[in-house]
Amino acid sequence: MDWKRKENQRLIEALLIIKNADQAKRFLRDLMTEKEIDEFAKRLKTAEMLSNKISYSNIEKETGFSSTTVARVSKWLNDGTGGYKEIIKNMHHNNSTKIRK
């Protein structure tokens, strides 16, 4: 992945300026098809389930993903850049904070 490419830098910049859930929804819907959004959401769900030690077979049933896709998400979760783990941790912390309020 070439993060130095101007287009990639602009995408990161766009993601960083999103201020709320409504703005995120509108941007994602304009950027991607509904199917692409669903696919990315299911990948994140798969990473969360893997983090919670849910079995591949249960993940496959829940998401409709093949074992190959679950394995691919697992590879990136465990051997990637740490992005999944960091986001999942932050989402968990964010949800815990919201629950306490």
N, C-alpha and C positions, 0 to 999 in steps of 0.2 A: 504494500500500500504506500503510495507516494503522498504523504501528508503535506509536502511542499508545493504540490500543484495548487494553483490559485483557486480552482473550482472546489477542491477539497477544503482548503482554508476557509472559503466563503461559506461552505456548508456548516463547518464547525462554528463559525462566527454567528450564523443564523440560529443555530441551536442554542448558543449561549445567551442570546438576547430574548429568548422566550420568557415571558413574565408570569404566565399562569396557564392552567389546564385548558381553558377555552382557546387561548391563542395557540397552544400546542396542538390541539385537535384540528383547528382550522389550517394550520401550517402543514401538518402531516397529511391531511386530506387533499390539499392542493398539490403536495409534493408527490404523493404515492397513490396507487389504486387502493380500493378497499381490500382487495385480496393481499396486496403487499403489506398493508398495515396489519391485517390479521396474521399473516405469516410472521412478521417481526414480533408481534405480541405473543404468539405461541412459542417462539424461540425463547423469549424472556421467561415465560411461564415454565418452559422446559428447564431452563437454567435454575430457576427457583426450586423446582421440584427435585432436580438432581442435588442441589445444595441441601435439601431436606431429606436426602437419602431415599427418595421414592424410587421404586424399581423401574427399569426400562419398560417392562410390560405394562405397568400401570400408567406410565407417562404416555406410551403409545396409545393406550385406550382413551386417556383423557384428552390428548391433543390431536389424535389422528395421524401423528407423525410416524414414519417408518423407523425401524431400529437404526438404520443408517443415519437419519437426520438426528435422532437422539444422541447417537455416538458422536456425531460431528459437534453438536452443542456441548457435549461432555468434554470433548477434546479442547475446545476453546475456553470452556469454564476452568479446566484444570491446567492447561498448558498454554493458554493465550497470554494476553497482555495484562490480565487482571481486571479488565473493564467490567465483565459480568459480575465478578465478586464484589467490586467496589460499589457498583450501582445497587446490587441486591442488598448489601449491608446498609447503604444510605437509605434505600426505600424502607427497609425494616425499621431503621431508626426514625425515619420520618413518620411512618405509620404509628409507631409507639408514642411519639410525641403528640400526634393528632388525637390518639385515643385518650391520653391523659388530660387533654384540654377540655 
